[in-house]
């Protein structure tokens, strides 16, 4: 009996795979239409001379001739779709190769853009969130101290005793607000493969989160290269770690917190990217006095235990929406400035500088830049943002390209996280090949039309930056 069941199951699996191939093969539809065209043409040529005018058989043959014209049109449409599918597949393979190479190069490189210390777990495709080609499942949240059994975890307490007072003193002197709030540690990740509804084999990321506290992050993975004293020697946490993470599953072997971050590229209804000049709250990515350019950031927040979906499990979508509500006043509340029209998951990446896993999103808003600027004061955490700046979200705009390539004369992205989130937003909106070509483009022109609240209207761009930009 069991042998019979196994045989039936085996046949069913083969049939499902064949059916999946029929659905996914881009060449199948034009080929079937072509051979159907050949068959109808042959039958028409054969039967037309054998039929007489005004007979029923002649009407059938004439109808077949009309079908030939319809089939020719269908073949043309199928071939156009075939070309698009081929390009989409080539693009998907190229993105996978770039993502894979980022782990060996310890940076994300596309054209003239390099994002240091960012490695990619999985990327989106054009107008297709990464969650459509993978599955993300969150386990119940663990309580703190979940890394206590991992060798090296005791160093967190040692660094905390040596660093915390000086970090707090430095923050007070700079008038930076610091609180020891709850945050979320990505305690463990396992990858398996399942079949989705289309019969495709896709990765499934099973993630176990844990509740931790912000000061533990400041005294560990936020400062991996800061020296501390151990047994009379000056060492760093990075040097004490035996091996750097080589894939996302290695995050469970790190003896220090892997604090989850969530970043969102917000796009206004008139197609402008929202950038914020941060106030005195952000430490990561702060520049020294020698950096003349303004540091700008996207909407970003660390995940907290309250960011849960309808199942009661942790959900980064909720973190993204909370950040939009707190920083920009965008939500479904009656007093909100506006709402989110569309939110898409664009990337899942890992920061090897701070050992931070991060999720990136793109959010299209239903308000323009003037409305957003005017209503910013109503946002809960508007005090975190010193000023809003806007860049036209278009790869034809050289200002966007120079910002991605670290070549903007007046602005610089505040962190590699912001850089990665902006890249994934461009990848989702414009596609890999188009962005690669623009990132390699040797020249472009800044979009300095005198729009309200645009960068040019803010008086930030220098005279040089408003002229034609050339990159050798």
N, C-alpha and C positions, 0 to 999 in steps of 0.2 A: 504493500500500500504506500509506504513512504517513498519507495523508488518511483512509483507512478506519479506521486505528488511532485517529487523533485524534477521529473521529466517535464511535466506540465508547466512547472514554474520556470524551467530553463527555456522552454519554447516561448513562454509569455515574455520572458526577459528579452529574447532575441527579437520578437515581434515589436516590443516597445522600443528597442534600439533602432530597428528599421523604420518604424513610424516616426521616431524622433529625427532620423536622418532625412526622411522625406520632407518633414516640416522645415528643417534647418538648411538643407542644401540649396544654395542660392542659384545653382545652374539648373535645377530640376525643372522649374516651371517653364523657362524658355525652351529647354530641350523637348519637353513633352509637347508644347505648342508647335515647335518646328516639325516634329515627326507627324503630328496630327495634320499640319499644313501639307506635308508631302503626301500623306495618305489621301486627303480630300482632293488635292490637285491631280493625283494619278487617277482616282475614280472619275473625276470630272472629265479629264482628257479622254478616258476610255469610253465613258457612256454617252458623252454629248453627240458624237457622230451617229450613234446607234439609236437615237431618239428622234421623233418627228415633231415638227412645230405644232403647238396646241395640245399635245398629249400630256397626260399627268406625269409621265416619266421625265419629259422635257422640263416641266415646272420644278421637279425635284432637283434636276441638274442645275437649273438657273439659281435656285435657292442655295445650292452648294457653292456656286460661284460667288454669291453675296457673302457667304460664310467665310470664303477665302480672304476677302477684304477685311472682315472683322478680325480674323485670326492674325493677319499681318499687323494690324493695329495693336492687338494684344501682345504679339511678340515684341514690338517696339517698346511698349510700356514695360514688359517683363525684363527686357535688356537694360533699360534705364535703372529699374529696381536692382537688377543684378550688379550693375556697376556700383551703385550705392552700397550694396551689401559687401562687395569685394573691398571697397574703400574702408567701410566700417570694420571689417575683419582685419585688414592690414593695420588700421589705426589701433585696434584693440591689442594686436600682437606687439606693436611698437610700444604702446603704453606699458604692457606687461614687462617688456625687456628693460625699459627705463626704470620701472619700479624695482625690478630685480637687481639691476646694476647699482642702484642707490645704496644697497647694503654693502657692496664691496668697495664703492667709492666713498662711502660715508658722506654723501651729498647727493642732492637731486639736481641733475644737469639737463637742460633742454635749450638747444641753440646757444645764445649768448647769456643765458641765465644760469646761475649757480646758487643753490640754497644750501649752505653748509650745515652739516650735522643733522640733516633731515633724511630719514629713510622711509620708504613707502611700504605700507602693508598692502593696501589696495586702493586703486583710483577709480573715479567715475569714468564714464564715457560721455560724449557730447549729448546733452539733454537726457542722460540716463544715469541716475544715482548709482553709487557703487552697491547699494543695498538691493539693486535689481539683479546683480550678478553674484551675490553672496548672501549668506544668512548670518545674522547677529543674534545670539541668544544670551541673555544676562541671567546669571544665577542669583539666588538670594544673597543679600549683602551680609558680609561677615562683620564682626566687631573688631575694634582696634587690637594691635599687638599680634596680628596674624603672621608677621614675618619673624617673630621672636626665635623660631627654631632654626632659621637659616644662618649658616656660619658667616660672621661679619656683622650681623645685625646689632650686636652690642656696641658697635662703633657709633651708632646714632646717638645713644645716650652720652657717650664720651664727647662727641663733637658738640652736642647740645650744651653740656656743662662748660665747654670752652668758648663757644661762639655766641650763645644766645644774648648775653648781656651786652656785648659789643654791637651786635646787630640791632638790638632795640635802641641802644644809645645813639647809634648812627642814624636810625630812622627818625628819632625825636629831633636830632640836630637839623635834619633836612625837612622836618615837618611832614613826614610821610606817615600815613595811618597804617598801623599793623594790628591785627587781631588774630587770636589763636582759634579761629573758627574751624568747624568740621570740613573735611574735604574727602575725596574718594580716591582710594588707592586701587589700581588694577592689580589685584593680587595674583591672578592666574589666567592664562589663556590657553585653550586647546583648540586645534584645528582638525576637523574631520571633513569628509566629503559626502554630500547627499545629492539625490536627484530632485530637481525642482519640478514645477508643474509642466514645464516644456520638455521634460526628459533629459535636460542637460545636467552634467555633473558639476556642482558648484561647491566652493568652500563654505564651511559653517564654523563661525568663530564663537566658541562658548567662553564667556568672560565671567570671572568671579571678582566682584568688587568688595572692598572693605572700607570701613569708616576709620579715618585717621585725622590728624590735626595739623594745621598749617605750619606751626613752629617746627614740627618734626621735619617737614619738607624743607623749610629754610635752612635747617641745620643738617641736611643730608644731600639729597639729589639736586637741590637748587644751587649748591656750592661744592660740586664734586672736585674742583681743583683748588679749593682753599686749604692751605696747610693747617694741620693741627698736630699736637704732640702725642705720640704713642710710644711708651716705654723709652722715653728720653730721645726719640727721633722725630724729625719733622716729616710727616707723610701726608698724603691726600686720600680722600675716599676713592677716587678713581684708581690710584696706584694700588690700593688695598684690595680692589675687586680683581679676582683672578682672571676673569675673561669678560669682555664687553658683550652685550647682547648681540647675537648673530641673527636672530629672527624674533618675531613678536612672542612666540611661545617661551622664549628665554626670560620674559619679564617676571615669571614666577620664581626664578632662581636668583634675582637681585636681592641683596640683603637690605636695601633701602626702599623707601616708598616710591612707587611709580604713579605720581599724582596725575589724574586725568584732566586734560584741558579740552575746551570746546571753543572753536573760533568760527565766526560767521562773517562773510562778506555781504554787507547790506547794499542793495541796489534800489535807488529811488525810482518812482514812476516815470521820470523823465530821463532815465538811464544814466544816472551818475553813481559812481562808487562813493560810499560814505567812509571817510577817514577821520579819526579823532586824534587831536594832540592831547595826550594824557596829562592829567594833573599830577600832584605829588602822591600817587598811590602805587604806581607800578615800579618794581625794582628790576625785574628781568628786562634786559635790553636797554637799560639807561645808558646814555652816551656821556663821555667825558666832555670837559670844556673845549677840547681841541676839535670836536665835531661841530661844524657850523650849521649843518642841516638840521631841520626840525624832524624829530622822531614822530612818526604817525603810526597808528594802530588801527586794526579792524575791531569789530565788536567781539569781545572775548571774555570768558569767565571760566574759572575752575569748576568742575562738577562738584555738587554737594549732595548729601544723602537724600534731600527732599526732591531731587529731580527724578521723579518716578512717573511711569506711564500708567495706563488703566489696569495693567496686571499687577501693579505694586512693585515692579522691578525697576531698577535704574534704567534711565533712557536718555541718551545724549540729545535727542530732539528737544526734550524738555529743558535741558541746559541752554540750548541755543535760543529757544523762545524766551526763557527767563532773562538772558543777557540782553536781548532786544528790548524787553520791557523795562529793565532796570536802567540801561544806558541810554536808550533812545526814546523811551516812552511808547513803544510799539507793542500793542496787545489788543485783545478783544474787549478790554474794559471800556466802560462808557466814557471815561475821561482821558482815554489814550489819544495820542497824536494821530495814530493811524494803525492799520492792521497789516499782517503778513499775507500777501496774495499767494505766495508760493515759497515753500521751504524744501530744499533738496540736500541730501547727504552727498558731499563731493569727494571726501577722502578720509582715510584712516591711516595716520602716519605716526612715526616714533622719533622723538628728539633725542639724539645720542649725546647732546651736550648736557642735558639735565635728566636724561632717562625718563622722559615724559611721553606717554601715549596720548595722542590727540585726535579729535574728530573735527572735520571741517564741514561747513555748510555754506550754501548761497541762499539768500533770502531776498525776494522781490517785494518791495513795499508798495502800498497804495497811495503814498504821498510823495510829492516832489521835493526837491532840495530846499526850496523856500519855505514850504510848510514845515519841513522837519526842523530847520534852523529856528524858525519862529516859535515852535512849541517845545524846544529842547528843555527849557527850564522846568517843565512838568515831569520830566523823567526822574525816577527815584534816585539814581546815581549820577545825575547830570553833573554833579560837582567833580566827578572823576575826569571829565572831559573838559579841557581848557578851551577848546575850540573845535568846531567841525569844519572839515575841508572836503571838497568834492572834485573828483576827476571823472571825466566822461568815460564810461565803461565801454570801450571800443578799441580793438587792437590796431585800428588805423590811427588812433591817438597816440602819438609818440610819447606823451607824458606817462601813459600807463606802461608802455614798454620800457622806458628808461627807469621807472620805479622798480620794475621787476628785475632789471639788469644792474641795479645799484649805481646807475649813472645819472639819476636825477640831480640837478645842481642845487636844489633847495630842500628836498625831502628825502627821508630815508625811513624804510620800514623799521619799526621799533624792535622787532625780534625775528628770529627765523620762523617762529610760529606764524606771525602775521604774513610773512613772505609766502609760506607754504599755503595758507588759507587763500591768499589772493591768487596764487597759481592754480589751485584746484577750482576756484570759481571761474577763471578764464578757460580752463580745460573743459568744464561742464558747459559753458555758454558758447564757446567758439570752436572747440575741437582741437585735437593735438596738432595735426598737420598745419592748420592755419596759424596757431600760436607759435609753433616752431619756426615757420617761415617769417613771421613778424619779429620774433626774437633774434633772428639772424639778419634782419633787414638792415642794410648799412645806413639808411637815412630815413627821416620822417619829419613831421612838423607838429609842434605843440599846438594843442587845441586851446587857444587863448581868447576865444570869443567872449565878449563881456557879459556873460550870463550872471544873474544874481547869485551871490555866494559861491561863485566858482573860484578856483585857485587864483586865476588872474585878477578877479575882482577883490581878492583878499589882500593883494599887494605882496604876495609871497614870492612870485616868480621874479627872477632877476631879468635884466634886459637881455642878457645873453641867452637865457633859457627860453625866451619868447621868440627867438629867431630859429632858422632852420637848424635842425639837429643832425649832425653827422657822426657816425661811428665807424672808424677804420677797421 
